[in-house]
Amino acid sequence: MIYQAAGYAPFLLLAWLVYWWCCGSGQTRSLWLGSTSLAWLLWLAATSASPQLGLAYVSGMLALAAIVFVWAGRLRRSPSRLGMWAGILVALLPLTGFKYLLPTLPSASAASWAIPLGISYYSFKHVHFLIESQRGKFADAAWRDYLAYICFFPMYAAGPIERYGNLASQFEDVSWSWAELSYGLERILLGCFKKLLLADVLLHGVALSPNALNQQQALALPWYLLLFGCGMRFLQTYLDFSGYTDMAIGTARLFGIRLMENFRAPLLKPNLAEFWRTWHISLSSFARDYVYLPTLGRWRHPTWALLLTMLSIGLWHSGNAGWLLWGLHHGLGLVVLSRWQQWAQARPRLRQLRATTGWRIAGTLATWVYVSLGYALTVYPESWLHAPGLYLRIVSLGIPA
């Protein structure tokens, strides 16, 4: 976690002081944020367990960013779908290699082929920039702005997957205020409370830790304990991820930058569709814009569009069987929910019932159960044979899988 790295506090203070005291224009602000973010990534790489690999990755990351930036400029001048797809394939090569291909090699080990920090977020920002450039946007994009967008240290490791236009447009408009400073510090403290205390201290390893139980031991537990453990895993994931996002948003606000919100009380939503509109919003909106809508526009079939979208989100997490099944679990849930809502909408009594507080509470609990159940697929995700074991035991109410 970059916020716990040695030297982070003095780095942040120095970057903040120079930013407000010496950077008087949008050009110098974006140049300073980009260069200091890149310097911080180089420092992390140089002080890592494998500095040679780390420095090679950061250097390759910078070279790829330059290639994508030039490629996108050519797409804006001569729009080409073939050229766009070629650029996307190039942009996704590091993600595909590190996250999906290298871990499957017999000679690969966790130590020698660790997934580089933030590679998924880094790659998806490239994809966004290429697609929108092919559509004629970002005509005035400058390299300094793109470097700041790609490397901006608060959001580099765990997002959100910000859009280029939102970030680049803010460099000219930022202004110092005590209100912004206060809000930023409050979000950082809230994030530390959620991530470091609630997620890491109170909930880490509760009930269904893969490090505490092997699969045979877990399958011997009652189904309701397994479901409870999955619920705790879901809650721990939310507090960990949303806490990290709070720290990223708060840190960016110290520099007058407003990053998009990534969570909007998803645990209080009464159905799966509302849950996904408020959970990891930058990823779900990315999948909506670049998977769901194009698929729906081409095939005019919402069911297949939903399934493909959720499978792509599962693949984004990992190429393992468990995460693909997790995506299928959520896709099927959204399809069934959509059909149910269409059927219920035509029945006045059901419409009235669905508007009641009791229905909303029951729906929220049901959504908790369904999302928690999906996490059973990700505890032992490596093989198609083992990944569904806990899931099947829960849905069968204890019948051995």
Salt bridges, closest charged atoms under 4 A:
GLU132 OE2 - ARG135 NH1 3.05
GLU132 OE1 - LYS137 NZ 3.17
GLU180 OE2 - ARG253 NH1 3.36
GLU180 OE2 - ARG258 NH2 3.13
ASP200 OD2 - LYS195 NZ 2.93
ASP240 OD2 - LYS195 NZ 3.09
ASP246 OD1 - ARG187 NH2 2.67
ASP246 OD2 - LYS194 NZ 2.79
GLU261 OE2 - ARG187 NH1 2.97
ASP289 OD2 - ARG163 NH2 3.05
ASP289 OD1 - ARG288 NE 2.86
